[in-house]
Amino acid sequence: MDVMSLPVFKSEGMKSDDWLLNAPESRSGLYRDESGREIVLSNGLISRSFRIEPNAATVAFDNLMSDESLLRAVKPEAVLELNGVRYPVGGLIGQPDLAYLKPEWLETMESPPNSFQFDGFERGETKERFPWKRVRHCANLPWPPPGISLILHFRPPDGKLPGVRVEVHYELYDGIPLLSKWLVIHNGSDEPVRLNRFIVEVLGVVEAESHVGDPDRWELPNITVITDYAFGGEEQNENNRTVYWVEDPEYTTQVNYRLKTPCVLEVRPPLGPDVDIPPGESLETFRLFELVHDSTDRERKGLAIRRMYRTLAPWVTENPIMMHVTSTDPDVVRKAIDQCAEVGFEMVILSFGSGLNMEDLSPDNIAKFKELADYAHSRGIELGGYNLLASRSVGEEDDVINPKTGRPGGAIFGNSPCLCSRWGIEYFRRIRTFLEKTGFNLLEHDGSYPGDVCASTKHPGHRGLEDSQWRQYQRIAEFYRWCRARGIYLNVPDWYFLVGSNKTGMGYRETNWSLPRERQHIHARQNMYDGTWGKTPTMGWMFTPLVEYHGGGAAATIEPLSEHLEDYELHLANNFGFGVQACYRGFRLYDSEETKALVKRWVDFFKKHRTILESDIIHLRRADGRDLDGILHVNPDLPEKGMAVFYNPTSQGITKEVELPLYYTGLTDTAMISEKDGPAKAYKLDRRYRVRIEVSVKPKGMTWFVIRDSRDV
């Protein structure tokens, strides 16, 4: 593509509208500078500029929302180790001071030795990473996210790696300060090429703080960086295996005396991949995503992160109301399906301990569960079940091998099967076959691959230790993408959202469900309050122990249901009020007409207000058992622009004035607020977009307030 055919970039930035409230008018585009020596990706919120001679390199990365430069130094576009030799991809060297970058310095900078050389670029549209079959209620979000793509082409250094080509891919998305990057390595030679290591991103970023000495904890630049190569935790910061903030020893003018400031972003796998690229084939790396923040405020950063996940993985907005059935007895399951249909639940999950075995492909087993799935579908209910993968031993030949001992044991969960062993390969074939033949709509995949390495040299799916993590991850990611393309819902207690999973744990300690019922409610609201800083309400599940779970006896459980209606109702009010679905685990949802009416009333409440309840949460006050606690759902694009939900954990009624921060409802002048289905009252917003309302909640009770625009009432 000819660079001079691009329009000239003019940086104007976002000076008024808030992108979290109003979609920016500008869309993602590809531009050039006046000279035609730089190309620029920009969506009006962020921009990234590339010098394309004498080699291609990122020479600017700007936060247009705050008019700040994020880049201080030029680095390679990527780094590859091929056949044991390290190669920069692009880049420029010769910057006299790495604390900042002056445009005139670029005129004398040179291509690094032994580097892949820029060989043209392409402009295109964003493409879906894999298919998403929409089969259930979810937000009306586009897939793929709209935007623009840029591919930088590179050829190998002269006389090296003939036939090998590298593509550096970028995608920039509309309406959000977010871009993606990944590499594709093509082997056009006659021999295999081994990719020992790669670094997909190397950015010399402006340091967030400067210290002469060495602090216990460094403040990092205000960018959230994630990848779709993530595993080993139920929170975003627990599963980071690829994002590293490292030192820059070439930055000799930094304040830190020992040159230890973490001011270079490197994104790379922790091990390997150490895989061969056969002749005529290609390898695609994982993808990274960089979200630039315009504030250090925790709530605003959380809103941006949650918007990012809705953009990159819109299937996380699927949020079925689900029951965990503790039996596979057909009569028990049919009764549970009937009860779900009667009260408005949407999914039945055959729980752990129910007796379900998805690895059993015998005709009788398949026939049994296909008949149950067909019956569920006839009642408008989805049916699925639980299966355990990791945290078990399947045998010495097929378990992961500890590189320190040469034997099984010492894995992340103690023992775990290797996904690339013969057992592992057969396992995925069996689970796919079971799902296809029974018509199951859900897989609750416990103990998902947590990142174990394997030193075996006898497993057919990997060569040895160095490629074991890469190969195992590819196997499970491929399976989850397969599920997503078929509309199979995925409950996975790990962070696999970007490769297709729908939901993980909101965050709770399992043994806390054996506490007395009254204490469970406080813990539950604390868990949801804490969990929704980094997750949308639809991304995390909670738990309701209709039957005993991890002990606790009668004091911890709700059965018999009709004898504990107050606690049952509070579980329903907690979960539905937060917009979070729980695993209601037992063998029935109701045992009397009164119990049935109670459950249906709360399901009806949720479905009536579903869209706002599944929207973002503003955190008002965390539960502490001493006073009102509550949250505020917000969505400026809805008629119901907000819903404030309050709980009273005490044994006395509480009436008090509460301040509601309504900025993220999009309202600017007047809010019409009604308690439950009562009459609406007009409230004038102050200069900080806040109103004060009187809230009165009975002992152990809850209430909610719906917030609308005066024009919609």
N, C-alpha and C positions, 0 to 999 in steps of 0.2 A: 504494500500500500504506500502511496506517495504522501509523505508528511505534509507537503504544501497544500494538499487537498483538504486538510483539516481547518476548522475555524480557529481564529486566534483566541486564546484564553484571556478572559478579563476577570480578575478576582474581585468579587463584590461582597461575598460572605453573606451570612444571615444576620441582619441587623435588627429585625423586629419580631417576626413570627417565631413561635416556639415549635420546633419539629415534633415534640411529644404531644402537642395539641392539634396542630394544623399541618397537613401535608405541604411541604415546600413546593412552590411553583416550579422551581428548576428541577430538571431530571438529570440523570447521569449522562455524561457525554465525554467524548475524546476530543482534545484540542491540541494546539501547538503554541509555542511562543512566537514572538515576532520574527526571530531569525530562522525558524524551522529546524533548530538543532535540539529542541526539546519537545516531547509530547506530554500531555497533561490529562490525567483522569480527574474528573471533578463532578460532584453532584450538588454543589452549592453549600454543602456542610463541611466537607473535607476535600482536599485535593492532593494528588501525588504526582510528582513531575519526574520525568526520566530524560536525562541527557542521552543522546543516541550516537555521539561520536566523541572521541575515537573508539569508545565502547559504550554499551548501555548500562546505566546505573541510576538508581534513585538519588536525585539531588535536591528534592524538597518533599516534605510531607507536612501539610499545613492544616491546622484546625481553623476553618473559616468562621466558625461560630464565635470563637474568642479571639480571632486574629493572632494566633500564636503559631510559631514554627515548632514542629516536633522533632525535626532532624538537625543534628549538629555536625555530622560527619558522613562522608560517602563510604559505603562498604560494597562488597559484591552483591549481586542480586541473589545469589545462592552459592553454595559450595558443595561439590561432589567429590567423593572418593571412588574412583573407578579403577578396577584391577590393581588396587593398592596404591594408586597415585592420586594426590589431592589436586583438584582443579577449581579455581574460582570460576563462577559464571558471571560474565560481565564485570562491572566495577571500574573505578578510576582511582589512581593513587597519585600522591604528590601534594595533598592538602597540607599547607604549612602549619595550621593550627586546628586541632580537632575539637575545640570548644565551640566553634561556630563556622559557618560556611558562607564565604562571600562569593557572589556570582562570578566576579572577575578571576577568581582562583581557578575556576573550571577551564579557563582558556589554556592553561599550561599543564593540566593534569593528564596522566597517561593511563593506558590500559595496563592492568597487572600482568606480569609475566605468567605464562602457562595458563592463560585464562581462555574460556570459551568466548567467542567473538560475536557481537551483535550482527544479525543477518536478516533484519526486516521485522515487520510487525503486522498484525491483523486486528481489525475491529469486528466485534460481533455482538450478539445478544446473550444474556444469561441463559443457562440450560439447567434443567432439573438434574440433580445428582443421581436420582433414581426415581422410579414411578411411585406415586402415592394414590392408592385407590380409596376414594372417599365413600364410605358406606354408612357412616353414622353422624350424628349431630356434631358440628364443629364450627369454628369461626369461618366466615367467608373471606379467606385469605388467598392470594394468588400463589400458584406453584408452577414454575420456579418464581422466586421473587424478581420483580422487574428491575432492570438495570442494564448495564453494558459490560462487555468483556473486552479484554485486551490480551493478546498473545505476543510476547517478545520471543523471537527466534534466535537461536545461537548455534554456531558451528564450532567444532573443536579447534584448538590451537594447531597451527601448521605442523604437519607431520605426525600428529597424535590422533589416535582413535578414529581412523577413517570410517565414514559411514554413520558415526554417532551424531545425533542432533538432540538439542535440548530446547524445550519450550517452557517459558515462564508464563503462567496463566494468572490473570487478575480478573476479578469481577467486582464491580462497584454497584451498590444497590440504591434504588430511588428512595428518598425520604428518610434515610437513616444514615448516620455517620459510620458506615460499616463497609469494609471491603474484604475480599477473600483472595487467597493466593495458593497456588500449588505448582508442581513441576511435572512435566512428562518427559521421560528420557526414551528416545527412539534408538534402537540398534539396527542400523541398515547395513551392518557388516556381515561377513560370513562366519564369524566366530561369536560365541557367547561373551557377554560383557558383564562382569560382576560389579554390582552396585554395593560397595562395602558400607558406605555412610552417605548421608546427605544432610545439609542444612538448608531448609526451604526459605528461611528468612534470616537476614543479618541486617539489623538497623542500628546505626549509631544515633541513639535517641538523646535528646536533651535530658539531663539528669533532673530528678524531682527535688533533690536537695543536695547540699554540699557540706561535707564534714572534713575537717583537717584530720581528726582521729577516726577511730573505727567504732561506730555506734553498734548497739546490740541488734538493732533492727533498722534497715534502710527504708525510707519512703520510696516507692517505685513510681515511674511515670504513669500519668492518669489515662492509661489505655487498658482495656480488657482484651486479652488475647486468649483465644481458645482454638482447639483443633477437633477434627472428627476422629482423632486417634486418642480416645479418652476412655479410661477404665479404672476400676479399683476404688470407687467411692460413690456415695449418694449425693454429694455436693460438688459444685463446680471446682472449688479450690482443693478438694480431696483427690480428684482424678486427673490432675494435670500431670502428664507424663512427658510433655514435649516442649513446654515454654520455659525458657531459662533467661534470667537477667544476669549477665556476666560482666566481668571487668573489661576495660579497654586499656591495655598497657601502652598502646601507642598514643593515648591521650595524656601527654606529659604535662599539660598545663592545668589539669584538674586540681581542685582544691585539696583533695585527699592526698596526704603525704605519701602513702604507700600505693597509690594508684588503684585503689580497691573499690571505687564507686561503681555500682551495678548500672551501667548506662549503655550496654549493648544488648539488644534483644536477639536471641538466637532461638529458632524453632526447629527442633530436630528430634528424632526418636531417641529414647534412652539407650537402645541397643540395636545394632544392625542398621538396615535390614539384612545386609550381607546375602543378597539373592542374585541369581544369574538372570540376565535378560537375554533370551535366546535370539538368534539371528532372525531379523524380520519382525520382531515383536517390540512392544513398548511397556514401560512401567510408569504408572501414575502414583505420585506420592499422596500422603494425606493432605487435607486442606486446612489452612489456618484462616482464622477470621479475626480481624482487628477492629474493635469498636472504640472510637475516640469519644471521650467524655467532655462535656462542656461545664462540668461542675464537680466539686468534691463532696457534695451533699449526698449522704448515704441513700436517702429515699430516691433522689433523682437518678443516681447511678443505678440503683436497683430497677427503676422503671425502664431505663435504657437497656439494661441487660435482659429484662423480661421481653421487651420489644424485639431484641435481637433473636431470642429463641422462637418467638412467634413468626419471625420473618424467615429464619433458616430452617425451622422444623415445625411448620404450621399444624402438623398432626398432633402436636402436644395440646391443642385446644379440644381434641376429642376427650370427652369426660363422662363416660357412661356411669349410671348409678348401678352399683354392683353388689351382689351378695356372694359370700363365700360359703359354700355348702360343704359340710363336714362328712358327707357320706356319698358313696356311689350306688347305693341301693336304688334301683329304678323308681320304686314307689316314693322314697324320700325325695329324690331329685325332681320327679314330676310334681310333687306337692309344692316344693320350693319354687319351681318354674311357675306354677299356677298362682302362687301367692305374689310373686314378683309382677306377673301380668296384672293382677288385681289392683295392686297399689301403685304401679307405675315404675317399678324398678326396670332396668334395661338389660342387665347382664347377670348370668349365673356363672360362678367360677367354682369348679370342683377343687376344693382346697387341699393343702398339704394335710396328710393324714386321712384323706377321704378314701384312699384305695385306688385312685387313678394311676395307671401306668401307661404313659404314652409310648414307651419303648416296646410295648407288647403289640406286635402286628398280627397276632393270631386272628383268624376269621371271627371267632366268637367275641373277642375283645373289640375289634373294629365294629362288628354288627351292633354290639350293646351300646356303644357310645354314639354311633351314627343314628340309631333309633332315638336316643335321648336328644341329640342335636336337632333332628328333624322335628321332634315334638316341641322343643323350645322355639324353633323358628315358626312353627304353626301358631304359637302364642305370642309372636312378636318379640321374643327374648333371644339374645345372643348367648351362646354357651361356649365355655372354654375351660381350661384347667391348668393345674400347677405341675411343674416338672423341675427337678433339681439337676443341675449340671455340675458345677464345681463343688468344693468342700466335701468330697467323698472319694473313696478309693475304689478303682475298678479292677485293680490287679497290677502286679509289679511290671508287667510288660507294657502296660498302656498308661500308667500314671506318669506325671511329669517327674523328671529325674533331677535331683538337686545337684548343681555343678560342684558343690563343695564336698559332697559325700559319694557321688556316683550312684545314689540309690533314691527311691521315693522318700518323701517326707521333707518337711521344712518348706512347703509351699505356703502361699499367702494364707490359705485356709487349712494348713496342715498337710492334707493330701488332696490331690486334684487330678483328674484325668487330663492327659495332653490331647488337645483338640485335633492334633495332626497325627495321633497314633491310629492304628487300625480301628480301635474302639471308637475314637473320636470321629473318624470319617463315617463309620457306620451309624453312629449316634444321630448325626444330622440327617442322614438318609431316612432313618426310622421316624424321627420327629416330623419331617416334611411329609412322609407318606401317611402318618397318622392324621395330621391336620387335613391333608387333601381328602382322604377317604372318609373321615368322619364329618367333615364340614364344620369343624370347630372354628369359632370366631376369635378366640383369644388364647394366648399363651402367657402364663405367669412363669417366667423363667428365673428361678431362684439360683443363687450362686453363679451368676453369669461370669464369663471369663474375666478374672481380675487382673491379668497381666503376668501370670506365671511364666518363667523361663523354663526351658527343658534342655538338659544336656545329653539326651539320648541321641545316638547316631543310627538307631535302628527304626525309628518311626518313619513311615513312608511319606508323611506330609511335610517334613522339614529335614534339613541336612544335619544340623547340630545346634549348639547353643546359640550362636550368633544370629541365626535366622528364625529361631523358635518363637520369639514374641511376635514378630511381624507376621509369620505364617498363621499362627493361631488367631491373631486378631482379624486377619483377612477372612478367615473361615467363619467366625461368628458374625462379623459385620455383613458378609455376603448373605448369611441366613436371615438376619434381621431385615435387610433390604428386601429379600424375597417375601418376608411376611408383610412388610409395608405395601408392596406392590399388589398384594392379594387382600388387603384390608383386614389382616389379622391383627388384633389389638395386642400390644406388648406391655405387660407389667414387668419391669426389670429393675431389681434393686441395685442399679449402677447407672452411670451417666452415659447411656448409649443413645441419647436423643438425636444426635446428628446423623446417625446411621439407621434410624427408624423406630426406636422405642418410643412409647407414648407416656409412660409414667414411671416414677420411682418413689421410694418412700419419702413422705414429706419431712421425715426426721422424727424418730421416736425411739425410745428404749423398749424392747419387747416385754421385758419383765415388769414394766410399769403398768401393764394391763392386768397384772395380778394384784395391784393395789386396791384398797377399798374404793367403791364406785365414786364416792364424792371426790376423792383425790384425783381420779382419772380425768375428770372434766377440766380441772385446772391445768394439768399436764398437757391435755389435748390442745387447749387453746394456746398455751405457751408454744407447743410444737408447731402449730399452724402459723402463729405470729412470727416465729423465728424462721420457719421454712420458707415463707413467702417473701423474704428479702431477695432471695436469688431465684425463686421459682414462681411461676404463675400459679394460681390456685389449682389449675387443671393438671399441673406437672407432678403433683405429689399425692400419694394416697395416705389415708389415716386408717384407724382400726377401731372396731367396736366389738368387744367380746360378749356376744350373746350367750355363748357357752364358755366354760372355763378355758383359760389360755395362760400357760406358764404358772399355774397354781393360783392361789388366792381364795379358792373355795367359793362358797355362796356369797361372801361379802364382796367379791370382785366381779361376779357375773350378773347378767340380767335375767336369765332364765330362772324361774318361770316369768315370762315377759309381762303378763298381766299383773304380776305382783310388784313390779318395779317400773311402773309407767313413768314416774317422775324422772328417773335416771335415763330410761330409754329415750324419753323426749329430749332431754338435755344433750344426749349424744347426737340425736338428729339435728337439733338446733345448732349445736356447735359446728358440725360438719357442713350442713347446708348453708348456714349463715356465712361461713367463710368461702363457700363455693367449692369446697374440697370434698371429694368422694372418699368414703371409708370402706374397708372390707368388713361388712356386717357378717361375722363368722358364726355360723350355727346351722341348725337344720330347719328353721322356719323363721319367718319375719313377724308373724303374729299368732296368737293363741286364743284370741277372743275378738268379738266384733269391736269392742272398745279399743283394743290394741291395733287392730286393722285400721280403724278410723284415724288413730293417732299417726301411724306411719304414712297413711295416704295424705293426711293434711299437710305434713312437712314435705312430702314429695311434690304435692301440688304447689306449695309455696315456692319451692326451688324452681319448678318448671315455669311458673308464672314470671319469675324474675331471673330466669336462667342467664340471660345474656349479660346483665350487669353483675350478677354474682360470680360469673366466670371471668370478669374483667379484672383490671389491676387493683391491687390493694394499697391503700395508704395506711400506715401503721399509726394508730392513735394512742393506745395504752395497753401494755402487756399485762396479761393476767397475773395477779399476785395473791388472790384470795382475800384481799382487804378492801377493795373498792371496785367500782365499775371498770371493766376492761372493754376494749372495742377496736374496730377497724372501720375503714371507709373504702368501699368499692367505688371506682371512678371510670368513666368512659365518656369523653366529650362527643363521641359520634352517635350516642344513643338518645332516645327520648328520656329514658331514665338515666340521667347523667351521673347519678351517685346513689349509693345506699349505705347509710351508716348503721352498723349493727353493734349493740351494746349488751353486755352480760353482767348480771349481779351475782357474784359467788357467795354473798353473805346471807345470813339468816334474818336480816332486817331489810326492809324496803329502803331504797336510795333514791333521792331526788336531788339533782344538782344541775348547774349550768355547765355545758360542755362547749368547747370551741371546735368548730369543724373547719379544716383547711380545704377550701373548695377550688383552689387554683386548677388542679388537674381535671376538674369536671368541665372546664372550658367556660364556665359562667364568669361574667365580669361585673354584673350590676346587681341583679336580683335573682334569688333562688326561691322556688316554691317548694316547701318542705312539708311532707305529711307523714304522720306516724302511722305505720301499717297502712290500712285502707281508709284512714280518717281524712278529714278535710285538709286541704293544703293552706299553708300560711306563708306569706311573703316575708323574706328576710333580705335586708340590704347588705351587700358585701362591703367590708371595709377595704382600705387601700392595700391590704395584704391578702385579699380574696378570702376572707374568713367571716364566719357568722357564729353567733353564740345562740344555742338552743337549750331549752330545759329538757332534761331527760329524767324520767321516773321509771324505775324498774322494781318489780316486786321481788321478794326474797327468792333466791335460786332461779330467777327468771331471766328473760331476755326481751328485747324489743328492737325494732328497726325503723328507720326513717328513709323515705324515698325522696330524692332530690331531682327536681325537674326545672326546666327553663320556663319562665313565666309565659312565654309564647306557646308552650305545649300544654298548658293547663286550661 
